[in-house]
Amino acid sequence: LEHDSYRIYDPSLYSHCIVARKGHFFAVEFCDRETGDPLPVDILVSSLQECIDQADAAGPALALGYLTSDNRDIGAKSRQALIDAGDRQMEERLKIVESGAFLLCLDDEEPASREQ
């Protein structure tokens, strides 16, 4: 299984970040695809609010965050199991999450300890 490896995504093709909230993950564009310029703040705020609203209205989500919270070997096996059990769409969804320039977590819960 491929793990502990780097993947470099061309920023001219991937201009999104990942927004996480309550177990839901959203791809949000933060740059203009044609110019590479950052999007205006009001558009970014609107996009982030939409992520919050959708996650708050949705039911339980597939906990993809667990893939990175466990031992790397287990995470790699779990990722492959998701792909094997799913379809091409699951692999594409994982690629979207993995190709984001950064991840912004908008959860409103605070961890009670460092281990959380």
N, C-alpha and C positions, 0 to 999 in steps of 0.2 A: 504494500500500500504506500502511496505517496504521502509523506508527512514530513514536517520540518524542512520544507522546501520553500523557495521564494517563487512567486509568480509576479511578473511585471506586466501591468496592463497599460496600454497606450493611452495617455490622457487625452489624445485627440478623439479617441473612440469611447472612452469612459469618463464622463464628467459628472458623476453622481456621488453622493454620499449615502450612507445607510442611516436611517432613523429607526431607533428601537423604542418601543413603548409597550409595556405589559405583554411581552412575548411576541409582539407583532413587529415585523421588519418592513420598512418602506424604502424604496429607492427614490431619492429626491435630487433633482438636478440643482446644482449650485452655480454653474457657469453656463454662459451662452455657448452653445455647441459650435456656432460659426466663428465667433470672435475669441472665445476663451475668456472673456471678461466675466467677472462675478455678476450674478444677477442682482437687481436692486433689492435692498433690505425688505421692502414691503412685500415683494413676491416671495422671498425666503420665509418671512414670518407667516404669510398666508399658507405656504406649503407645509410648514411645521405644524400650524394649527390644524390643518386638514389631517395630518398624521395622528395628532392627539385625538381629534374627534372620531376618526375611524377606529382607532384602537379602543377607545372608551366605549364605543357602541358595539363592538364585535364581541363575540364569545371567546372562549379559551383558544389559545394559539398553539401551534406546533412549537415546541420549545427548542428552537435551533441554538439558543445560547448555551445549552448543555454540551454542545459539541466542543466548545472551547473551555469549559469549566472542569473537565476531567483530565486524566492522564492523556498525553498526546497520542499514544498508541491506541487507546480506547476511543478517543475522539476520531481518529482516522478510520478505524473500523466502523464506528457508528455512522460516519459520513458516507462510507461506501455502502453500508446496509440501507441507508435512506435512498441512495441512488438506485441500488438493486431492487428495492421494494417498490419504488416509485416508477416514474417513467422519465422520458427525456425532459419533461417540464421540471421535475425536481432538480435535475442536474443544472438546468438553466437558472432556476431560482437560486441555487447555491452559488453559481457563478456570479450572479448579480450582487449577492451579499459580499462575496469575496473580492469583487473588483471595485467596490466602493473606495473612494479616496480616504474616507475616515468614517467612523461610526459615532453617531451622536445619540446618547441614551436620554430619553425624556421621561423616564419613570419618575413617579413622585414619591416613591418609598425610599427610606434611608436604611442602609445596612446597620444592624445592631452590633456587629463586630467586624474585625478585619477579615475573618474567614468567610463572611457572607459576600 
